[in-house]
Amino acid sequence: MMDHLARVASARSTRMTGTHSSTAQTRALAVQDLPDLLNLSCAAGWNQTQDDWRMLLDLEPEGCFGVEIDGNIIATTTLLRHGRQLAWIGMVLTHPQFRHRGFARQLITRALERARDLRIQTVKLDATTEGQHLYESFGFRNEQSIERWVRKGILEQHAFAPNSVAYPYDIDTEACGYDRSALMHRLFERSCALGPPSTYLLYRPGRVNAYLGPCVAQTAPDARRLIATALRNNPQCGWYWDLLPQNEEAVTIASGFGFTRERLLTRMILGPELRGREQWVYAIAGFELG
């Protein structure tokens, strides 16, 4: 995979097009960019909050990239590392007024260069239909489908107080196939957590709807019980739930609780295969997180 990244990085030199090309600057993102980053999420209709962006900046201060034009961040990409085993590309966003100028390609190239320099073995991402062709041009291949399900309601942010459920490292690592403990400790700090030692569910506020996930459970009844508790505790809340449809039990539970399928994406991979016990994964952490 690293040889492929080296070829990609050396082969691609993006030319800026359009009237603003002379002022475009690619750089690392910083805390002072948070207002621009939230504006990008809003312009795209995405669910991330300013706290979601801040978490990525805290976890990967050298792995969050943006294009700045006239003092404003107009495009972004993030690379979230999990040791050398895996890195996750997310937040591939370009403001609508600046699309089709090569900024996404430039930022993906920058992220893959960093993955190569860090000797990351495998890189994954969750691709929209519109972005899939771009990722294929870098050598990404399809791994599996991933879906967003929604249950309509209103957002009650006061109901999402973090609590003290412990992070079950062993079961989470076995379910995912890699150690994502740095990310999970941060999510446990800022999410409502449910579960006994071998099962857990997190949920947190979002900009549009509350976000249900991640959820890892060894049995469908355990997952159903935790999800029922979260929904019962927040009966008027609107929810997003991102799941792997190959886990048919997750689909059945989502349908049973009144969720409907809203979007279909494709999980893509560059480098060696890396899979865990995905039948234990009932909800992912987010398209930008895996």
Secondary structure, 3 states (H helix, E strand, C coil): CHHHHHHHHHHCCCCCCCCCHHHCEEEECCHHHHHHHHHHHHHHCCCCCHHHHHHHHHHCCCCEEEEEECCEEEEEEEEEEECCCEEEEEEEEECHHHCCCCHHHHHHHHHHHHHHHCCCCEEEEEECHHHHHHHHHCCCEEEEEEEEEEECCECCHHHCCCCCCCCCHHHHHHHHCCCCHHHHHHHHHHCEEECCCCCEEEEECCCCCEEEEEEECCCHHHHHHHHHHHHHHCCCECEEEEECCCCHHHHHHHHHCCCEEEEEEEEEEECCCCCCCHHHEEECCCCCCC
